[in-house]
Amino acid sequence: MLNKLKKFCDEIKNINNTVNNYTNDTVIQSLPTVAYVNKAKKLIDEKDYTGAIEVLESALDISDKDPLVYKYLGKISEMNRNFKDSVYYYEKTAKLSPNDKEIWLRLGMSYLYSDILDKAIIAFENADKLSPMNTDVHTGWGMVYMKQKKYALAKDKFNLAAQINKYNFSAILLSAVMEMRLGEYAIAEEKLRFLVKVAPNEGSLYEYAHLKLIQNKYDEAEQYAHKVLMLNKLMLPAYFVLGEIYSVNKDYEGTNENYKTAENLGLKNSTLYFEWGKCLLRLLDFLNAEEKFKKVLEIEPGNNDAKVAMALIYAYRNDFKILEELKEKNQNNVYIQEAIGLQKFENADYEGAIEMFKKALTTDKHQTYNYYHLAHAYQKLNNNHKIQEYFDKFTQSNPDYAQGFADYGEWLINVSDFEEAQRKLQKAQKLAPISTKIVNMLFFTKYTLVKKNICEYNIKDAISVANRALELGQKQELEEMLKDFQGN
């Protein structure tokens, strides 16, 4: 009996030793990972990310079940903007520690930056459950909706984030941006005006400049765009605002200087050259616009915006091959609408052409070359009232484009309005003094007017033009008329 009792006590002792050994082993296994994580945190604070990664990977050799190891590997990946890896590590953390209040926010942001948007929403929903009314969670959530172009939902999230923390200026700025997208300009302006006073950084100043541009308040837009560049001369979108302003105001020199400044600062990318080309197209410099669009396609061969622009450039030459490839999927693009109008014009469908040119002007009122097309389309329909209306609109919008005044003057000659033709052709001749065609048409109008009203001034004026004209016989006739007039 005594031996049995001793044996039983020894078994109990052995069990206890086994439990103690297990406990000790567990402590030995877990303590080093904590120490490794603490060491890695210190290295992260010192920005020694390579060293921190080495320490954390060593910790994984000891235990691959510690969520903190994955969490800090995720943090380092996120800091290095390696979001594919941060997603991987944060997913591991969330699986091992699903009640970590921070991890779902970080995972949601990593999904966002990796364009895994559906999973990002789920992550932010989980974050909201664990940490309700968290301003950062709702800001990130709104950014997902913004990427999905669900602007109303995004605005609601940003507004909630700003209500939770009135100092969350990022959320206020983003809500204003969403309101601009939704056409709620008054509300957006109130927020942006507040931000440029209390937090005048490059982001708030740029968006305020952009809003002023949308509102056609060009002086204010230019003022705030320059303020952006004073803070950060490498803020490329500010150059786009200025380029838009200068080109709308027909400032050719200012437009080119603006984009050359950005180019010289090393801000060379496909967007820069597309925006530059777009402005040159608005300024009717088709040759240089084409050069910029070709540069876009050299940098980014699949760039759809540049392809669409080139479709219009080729349409000006009655080449519609590119248009045929693109028009089905780009019906709402102003360049495609204009190009389709030119194709219809070439096919003698003048009513259809007029419809497309007007549609293009509705899409973008600054694409004023469509006035020129409309004038020519109405010429084909012999609608003199509309011809004059659209020539007037075109020349008023483009006062430095010689061909517009020349064509207007030629039409006025054809309808025998020589006095008005003379005014238009004089303007054209000042803009293009070496154009033989313009000089000859101007001479013809003056010659005709002299015959209607013979006086010394008119004859001398006509001869001065005739000196540059080719119709030498008419010049001699004028000289004879002058002699007869002086003889009287």
C-alpha positions as CSV (number, residue, x, y, z in Angstrom):
1,M,0.0,0.0,0.0
2,L,2.8,2.4,0.9
3,N,4.6,1.5,-2.3
4,K,1.5,2.3,-4.3
5,L,1.1,5.6,-2.6
6,K,4.7,6.5,-3.3
7,K,4.4,5.6,-6.9
8,F,1.2,7.8,-7.2
9,C,3.0,10.7,-5.6
10,D,6.0,10.3,-8.0
11,E,3.6,10.3,-11.0
12,I,2.0,13.5,-9.7
13,K,5.4,15.0,-9.2
14,N,6.3,14.0,-12.8
15,I,3.1,15.7,-14.1
16,N,3.9,18.8,-12.2
17,N,7.4,18.9,-13.6
18,T,6.1,18.4,-17.1
19,V,3.6,21.3,-16.6
20,N,6.4,23.5,-15.1
21,N,8.7,22.6,-18.0
22,Y,6.0,23.4,-20.5
23,T,5.3,26.7,-18.8
24,N,9.0,27.5,-18.7
25,D,9.4,26.6,-22.3
26,T,6.5,28.9,-23.3
27,V,8.0,31.8,-21.4
28,I,11.3,31.2,-23.0
29,Q,9.6,31.1,-26.4
30,S,7.5,34.2,-25.9
31,L,9.8,36.6,-24.1
32,P,12.4,36.9,-27.0
33,T,9.7,38.0,-29.5
34,V,8.6,40.8,-27.1
35,A,12.2,41.8,-26.8
36,Y,12.7,41.7,-30.5
37,V,9.6,43.8,-31.1
38,N,10.8,46.3,-28.6
39,K,14.2,46.5,-30.2
40,A,12.6,46.8,-33.7
41,K,10.4,49.7,-32.4
42,K,13.5,51.5,-31.3
43,L,15.1,51.0,-34.7
44,I,12.0,52.3,-36.4
45,D,12.1,55.4,-34.3
46,E,15.7,55.9,-35.5
47,K,14.4,55.3,-39.1
48,D,16.7,52.3,-39.4
49,Y,14.0,50.2,-41.3
50,T,16.4,47.7,-42.7
51,G,17.7,46.9,-39.2
52,A,14.2,46.7,-37.8
53,I,13.1,44.2,-40.6
54,E,16.1,42.0,-39.8
55,V,15.2,42.0,-36.1
56,L,11.5,41.2,-36.8
57,E,12.4,38.4,-39.2
58,S,14.6,36.9,-36.5
59,A,11.6,37.0,-34.2
60,L,9.6,35.0,-36.8
61,D,12.2,32.3,-36.5
62,I,11.3,32.0,-32.8
63,S,7.5,32.3,-33.3
64,D,5.3,32.9,-36.3
65,K,2.2,33.4,-34.1
66,D,3.0,36.8,-32.6
67,P,0.7,39.5,-34.1
68,L,3.0,42.3,-33.0
69,V,5.8,41.0,-35.2
70,Y,3.6,41.1,-38.3
71,K,2.1,44.5,-37.2
72,Y,5.5,46.2,-37.1
73,L,6.6,44.6,-40.4
74,G,3.3,46.0,-41.8
75,K,4.1,49.4,-40.4
76,I,7.6,49.4,-42.0
77,S,6.1,48.3,-45.3
78,E,3.5,51.1,-45.1
79,M,6.2,53.7,-44.3
80,N,8.2,52.5,-47.3
81,R,5.0,52.7,-49.4
82,N,5.2,49.1,-50.2
83,F,1.5,48.5,-49.7
84,K,1.4,45.0,-51.2
85,D,3.6,43.8,-48.3
86,S,1.8,46.0,-45.7
87,V,-1.5,44.3,-46.8
88,Y,0.1,40.9,-46.3
89,Y,1.5,41.6,-42.9
90,Y,-1.6,43.5,-41.6
91,E,-3.9,40.6,-42.8
92,K,-1.7,38.2,-40.7
93,T,-2.0,40.6,-37.7
94,A,-5.8,40.9,-38.1
95,K,-6.2,37.1,-38.3
96,L,-4.1,36.6,-35.1
97,S,-5.5,39.7,-33.2
98,P,-8.9,40.6,-34.7
99,N,-9.7,42.9,-31.8
100,D,-6.7,45.2,-32.3
101,K,-8.3,48.6,-32.7
102,E,-5.5,50.0,-34.8
103,I,-5.0,47.1,-37.2
104,W,-8.2,47.5,-39.2
105,L,-7.5,51.2,-39.8
106,R,-4.0,50.4,-41.1
107,L,-5.3,47.5,-43.1
108,G,-8.0,49.6,-44.6
109,M,-5.5,52.3,-45.6
110,S,-3.2,49.7,-47.2
111,Y,-6.1,48.3,-49.1
112,L,-7.0,51.8,-50.2
113,Y,-3.5,52.5,-51.5
114,S,-3.4,49.1,-53.2
115,D,-6.8,49.8,-55.0
116,I,-8.4,46.8,-53.2
117,L,-11.4,49.0,-52.5
118,D,-14.1,46.4,-51.6
119,K,-11.9,44.9,-48.9
120,A,-10.9,48.4,-47.7
121,I,-14.6,49.2,-46.9
122,I,-14.9,45.9,-44.9
123,A,-11.7,46.8,-43.0
124,F,-13.1,50.3,-42.2
125,E,-16.4,48.8,-41.1
126,N,-14.5,46.5,-38.7
127,A,-12.4,49.5,-37.5
128,D,-15.6,51.4,-36.8
129,K,-17.1,48.6,-34.8
130,L,-14.0,48.4,-32.6
131,S,-13.4,52.1,-32.4
132,P,-16.6,54.0,-33.2
133,M,-16.5,57.7,-34.0
134,N,-12.8,57.6,-34.9
135,T,-12.0,60.6,-37.2
136,D,-9.2,58.8,-39.0
137,V,-11.4,55.7,-39.8
138,H,-14.1,57.9,-41.4
139,T,-11.5,59.9,-43.3
140,G,-10.0,56.8,-44.8
141,W,-13.5,55.4,-45.5
142,G,-14.4,58.5,-47.4
143,M,-11.2,58.2,-49.4
144,V,-12.3,54.8,-50.6
145,Y,-15.7,56.2,-51.7
146,M,-13.8,59.1,-53.4
147,K,-11.7,56.6,-55.4
148,Q,-14.9,54.8,-56.4
149,K,-16.3,58.1,-57.6
150,K,-19.2,57.9,-55.0
151,Y,-18.8,61.5,-54.2
152,A,-21.9,62.0,-52.1
153,L,-21.0,59.0,-49.9
154,A,-17.5,60.3,-49.6
155,K,-18.7,63.8,-48.7
156,D,-20.8,62.3,-45.8
157,K,-17.8,60.4,-44.4
158,F,-15.5,63.4,-44.6
159,N,-18.1,65.6,-42.9
160,L,-18.6,63.1,-40.1
161,A,-14.8,62.9,-39.7
162,A,-14.7,66.7,-39.4
163,Q,-17.6,66.7,-36.9
164,I,-15.7,64.1,-34.7
165,N,-12.6,66.3,-34.8
166,K,-12.9,69.9,-35.9
167,Y,-9.1,70.1,-36.3
168,N,-9.2,67.3,-38.9
169,F,-8.3,69.8,-41.7
170,S,-7.7,67.0,-44.2
171,A,-11.3,65.8,-43.8
172,I,-12.6,69.4,-44.2
173,L,-10.5,69.8,-47.3
174,L,-11.6,66.5,-48.8
175,S,-15.3,67.3,-48.1
176,A,-14.9,70.6,-49.9
177,V,-13.3,68.8,-52.9
178,M,-16.3,66.4,-53.0
179,E,-18.7,69.3,-52.9
180,M,-16.8,70.8,-55.9
181,R,-17.3,67.5,-57.7
182,L,-21.0,67.6,-56.9
183,G,-21.3,71.3,-58.0
184,E,-22.0,72.5,-54.5
185,Y,-19.7,75.5,-54.9
186,A,-21.0,77.8,-52.3
187,I,-20.6,75.2,-49.5
188,A,-17.1,74.3,-50.8
189,E,-16.1,77.9,-50.9
190,E,-17.1,78.5,-47.3
191,K,-14.9,75.6,-46.2
192,L,-11.9,76.5,-48.4
193,R,-12.0,80.1,-47.4
194,F,-11.8,78.9,-43.8
195,L,-8.9,76.6,-44.6
196,V,-6.8,79.2,-46.5
197,K,-7.1,81.4,-43.4
198,V,-6.4,78.9,-40.6
199,A,-4.4,76.2,-42.5
200,P,-3.0,77.8,-45.7
201,N,-1.0,74.9,-47.0
202,E,-0.4,74.0,-50.6
203,G,-3.4,71.6,-50.6
204,S,-6.0,74.1,-49.4
205,L,-4.6,77.0,-51.5
206,Y,-4.6,74.8,-54.6
207,E,-8.2,73.7,-54.2
208,Y,-9.2,77.3,-53.6
209,A,-7.4,78.3,-56.8
210,H,-9.1,75.4,-58.6
211,L,-12.5,76.5,-57.3
212,K,-12.0,80.1,-58.5
213,L,-11.0,78.7,-61.9
214,I,-14.2,76.7,-62.1
215,Q,-16.1,79.9,-61.2
216,N,-14.3,81.8,-64.0
217,K,-12.8,84.1,-61.4
218,Y,-9.5,84.1,-63.2
219,D,-7.7,86.9,-61.3
220,E,-8.3,85.2,-57.9
221,A,-7.5,81.8,-59.3
222,E,-4.2,83.1,-60.6
223,Q,-3.4,84.8,-57.3
224,Y,-4.0,81.6,-55.2
225,A,-2.1,79.4,-57.8
226,H,0.9,81.7,-57.3
227,K,0.6,81.4,-53.6
228,V,0.7,77.6,-54.0
229,L,4.0,77.8,-56.0
230,M,5.5,80.2,-53.4
231,L,5.1,77.4,-50.8
232,N,6.0,74.6,-53.2
233,K,7.3,75.4,-56.7
234,L,7.1,71.7,-57.6
235,M,3.3,71.6,-57.1
236,L,2.5,70.6,-60.7
237,P,-1.4,71.0,-60.6
238,A,-0.9,74.7,-59.8
239,Y,0.8,75.1,-63.2
240,F,-2.2,73.5,-64.8
241,V,-4.5,76.1,-63.2
242,L,-2.2,78.9,-64.5
243,G,-2.0,77.3,-68.0
244,E,-5.8,77.1,-68.2
245,I,-6.1,80.8,-67.2
246,Y,-3.5,82.1,-69.6
247,S,-4.9,80.0,-72.5
248,V,-8.5,81.1,-71.9
249,N,-7.3,84.7,-71.8
250,K,-5.4,84.0,-75.1
251,D,-2.1,84.8,-73.5
252,Y,0.1,82.7,-75.8
253,E,3.4,83.8,-74.3
254,G,2.3,83.4,-70.7
255,T,0.9,79.9,-71.4
256,N,4.2,78.7,-72.9
257,E,6.4,80.3,-70.2
258,N,4.3,78.7,-67.5
259,Y,4.7,75.2,-68.9
260,K,8.4,75.7,-69.7
261,T,9.0,76.7,-66.1
262,A,7.4,73.4,-64.9
263,E,9.4,71.4,-67.5
264,N,12.7,73.1,-66.5
265,L,12.0,72.1,-62.9
266,G,12.0,68.5,-64.0
267,L,8.2,68.0,-63.8
268,K,8.1,66.1,-67.0
269,N,5.3,63.6,-67.3
270,S,2.5,62.7,-69.6
271,T,0.0,64.9,-67.8
272,L,2.2,68.0,-68.1
273,Y,2.5,67.6,-71.9
274,F,-1.2,66.8,-72.3
275,E,-2.3,69.9,-70.4
276,W,0.3,72.0,-72.4
277,G,-1.0,70.5,-75.7
278,K,-4.6,71.1,-74.6
279,C,-3.8,74.8,-74.0
280,L,-2.0,75.2,-77.3
281,L,-5.0,73.6,-79.1
282,R,-7.2,76.2,-77.4
283,L,-4.8,78.9,-78.7
284,L,-5.1,77.4,-82.2
285,D,-1.4,76.5,-82.4
286,F,-2.2,73.1,-83.9
287,L,1.4,72.2,-84.9
288,N,2.9,72.6,-81.5
289,A,-0.2,71.1,-79.8
290,E,0.4,68.0,-82.0
291,E,4.0,67.9,-80.9
292,K,3.0,67.9,-77.2
293,F,0.4,65.1,-77.7
294,K,3.0,63.0,-79.5
295,K,5.3,63.5,-76.5
296,V,2.5,62.2,-74.2
297,L,2.3,59.0,-76.3
298,E,6.1,58.6,-76.2
299,I,6.0,58.6,-72.4
300,E,2.7,56.7,-72.1
301,P,1.7,54.9,-75.4
302,G,-1.7,53.9,-74.1
303,N,-2.8,57.4,-73.0
304,N,-6.4,57.7,-74.1
305,D,-6.6,61.5,-73.7
306,A,-3.7,62.0,-76.0
307,K,-5.1,59.6,-78.6
308,V,-8.4,61.5,-78.5
309,A,-6.6,64.8,-79.0
310,M,-4.7,63.3,-82.0
311,A,-7.9,62.2,-83.5
312,L,-9.0,65.8,-83.6
313,I,-5.6,67.0,-85.0
314,Y,-6.0,64.5,-87.8
315,A,-9.6,65.4,-88.4
316,Y,-8.5,68.9,-89.2
317,R,-6.7,67.3,-92.1
318,N,-9.7,65.3,-93.1
319,D,-8.1,62.1,-91.8
320,F,-10.7,60.2,-89.7
321,K,-9.0,56.9,-89.2
322,I,-8.2,57.4,-85.5
323,L,-11.6,58.9,-84.9
324,E,-13.3,55.8,-86.1
325,E,-11.3,53.8,-83.5
326,L,-12.2,56.1,-80.6
327,K,-15.5,57.8,-81.2
328,E,-17.8,55.0,-79.9
329,K,-16.2,55.0,-76.3
330,N,-15.6,58.8,-76.1
331,Q,-18.9,60.3,-77.2
332,N,-18.8,62.9,-74.3
333,N,-15.3,64.1,-75.1
334,V,-15.2,67.6,-76.6
335,Y,-12.4,66.7,-79.0
336,I,-14.3,63.7,-80.3
337,Q,-17.5,65.8,-80.7
338,E,-15.6,68.4,-82.7
339,A,-13.9,65.7,-84.8
340,I,-17.3,64.0,-85.6
341,G,-18.6,67.4,-86.7
342,L,-15.7,67.8,-89.1
343,Q,-16.3,64.3,-90.4
344,K,-20.0,65.1,-91.0
345,F,-19.0,68.4,-92.7
346,E,-16.6,66.5,-95.0
347,N,-19.5,64.1,-95.9
348,A,-21.7,67.1,-96.7
349,D,-24.0,66.5,-93.7
350,Y,-24.0,70.1,-92.7
351,E,-26.9,70.0,-90.4
352,G,-25.3,67.1,-88.5
353,A,-22.0,68.9,-88.4
354,I,-23.7,72.0,-86.9
355,E,-25.3,69.8,-84.2
356,M,-21.9,68.3,-83.2
357,F,-20.1,71.7,-83.2
358,K,-22.8,73.1,-80.9
359,K,-22.6,70.0,-78.7
360,A,-18.8,70.5,-78.4
361,L,-19.3,74.1,-77.3
362,T,-21.8,73.0,-74.7
363,T,-19.2,70.5,-73.4
364,D,-16.5,73.1,-73.3
365,K,-17.3,76.7,-74.1
366,H,-13.6,77.5,-74.4
367,Q,-13.1,75.2,-77.4
368,T,-14.0,78.2,-79.6
369,Y,-12.7,76.9,-82.9
370,N,-16.1,75.4,-83.1
371,Y,-17.5,78.9,-83.8
372,Y,-15.2,78.9,-86.9
373,H,-16.5,75.5,-88.0
374,L,-20.1,76.7,-87.5
375,A,-19.5,79.8,-89.7
376,H,-18.3,77.6,-92.5
377,A,-21.1,75.1,-92.1
378,Y,-23.7,77.8,-92.3
379,Q,-21.9,79.1,-95.4
380,K,-22.8,75.8,-97.0
381,L,-26.4,76.4,-96.1
382,N,-26.4,80.0,-97.2
383,N,-27.6,81.3,-93.9
384,N,-26.0,84.7,-93.9
385,H,-27.4,85.7,-90.4
386,K,-25.8,82.7,-88.8
387,I,-22.6,83.0,-90.8
388,Q,-22.1,86.6,-89.5
389,E,-23.1,85.6,-85.9
390,Y,-20.5,82.8,-85.7
391,F,-17.7,84.7,-87.5
392,D,-18.3,87.5,-84.9
393,K,-18.1,85.1,-82.0
394,F,-15.0,83.5,-83.4
395,T,-13.1,86.7,-84.0
396,Q,-14.1,88.2,-80.7
397,S,-12.9,85.0,-78.9
398,N,-9.7,84.8,-81.0
399,P,-8.6,88.4,-81.8
400,D,-5.1,87.3,-82.8
401,Y,-6.0,84.6,-85.3
402,A,-5.4,86.1,-88.8
403,Q,-7.2,83.4,-90.7
404,G,-10.5,84.0,-88.9
405,F,-10.5,87.7,-90.0
406,A,-9.4,86.7,-93.5
407,D,-12.2,84.2,-94.0
408,Y,-14.7,86.6,-92.5
409,G,-13.5,89.3,-94.9
410,E,-13.6,87.0,-97.9
411,W,-17.3,86.1,-97.1
412,L,-18.1,89.8,-96.7
413,I,-16.6,90.5,-100.2
414,N,-18.8,87.7,-101.5
415,V,-21.9,89.4,-100.1
416,S,-20.7,92.8,-101.4
417,D,-20.2,94.3,-97.9
418,F,-16.9,95.9,-98.9
419,E,-16.6,98.5,-96.1
420,E,-16.9,95.8,-93.4
421,A,-14.7,93.5,-95.4
422,Q,-12.0,96.2,-95.5
423,R,-12.1,96.5,-91.7
424,K,-11.8,92.7,-91.2
425,L,-9.0,92.4,-93.8
426,Q,-7.1,95.3,-92.4
427,K,-7.1,93.5,-89.0
428,A,-6.0,90.2,-90.8
429,Q,-3.2,92.1,-92.6
430,K,-1.8,93.5,-89.4
431,L,-1.7,90.0,-87.9
432,A,-0.3,88.4,-91.1
433,P,1.5,91.1,-93.0
434,I,3.3,88.7,-95.4
435,S,0.1,86.8,-96.5
436,T,-0.3,87.5,-100.3
437,K,-3.9,86.3,-100.3
438,I,-4.9,88.7,-97.5
439,V,-3.1,91.6,-99.2
440,N,-4.8,90.9,-102.5
441,M,-8.2,90.7,-100.9
442,L,-7.6,93.9,-99.1
443,F,-6.5,95.6,-102.3
444,F,-9.6,94.3,-104.0
445,T,-11.9,95.8,-101.3
446,K,-10.1,99.2,-101.4
447,Y,-10.1,99.2,-105.2
448,T,-13.9,98.6,-105.2
449,L,-14.5,101.3,-102.6
450,V,-12.4,103.8,-104.5
451,K,-14.6,103.3,-107.6
452,K,-17.6,104.0,-105.4
453,N,-16.1,107.0,-103.7
454,I,-13.3,108.6,-105.6
455,C,-11.1,110.8,-103.5
456,E,-7.4,111.4,-103.1
457,Y,-7.1,109.7,-99.8
458,N,-8.9,106.6,-100.9
459,I,-6.8,106.3,-104.1
460,K,-3.5,106.8,-102.2
461,D,-4.6,104.2,-99.6
462,A,-5.5,101.7,-102.3
463,I,-2.2,102.3,-104.1
464,S,-0.2,101.7,-100.8
465,V,-1.9,98.3,-100.7
466,A,-1.4,97.7,-104.4
467,N,2.3,98.1,-103.9
468,R,2.2,94.8,-102.1
469,A,-0.4,93.3,-104.3
470,L,0.0,91.2,-107.4
471,E,-2.7,92.8,-109.6
472,L,-0.3,95.3,-111.3
473,G,-2.9,96.3,-113.9
474,Q,-5.3,97.4,-111.2
475,K,-2.5,99.4,-109.6
476,Q,-1.9,101.3,-112.9
477,E,-5.6,102.0,-113.2
478,L,-5.6,103.5,-109.7
479,E,-2.6,105.7,-110.6
480,E,-4.5,107.0,-113.6
481,M,-7.5,107.7,-111.5
482,L,-5.3,109.6,-109.0
483,K,-3.9,111.7,-111.8
484,D,-7.3,112.5,-113.1
485,F,-8.5,113.4,-109.6
486,Q,-5.5,115.7,-109.0
487,G,-6.0,117.3,-112.5
488,N,-9.5,118.3,-111.5
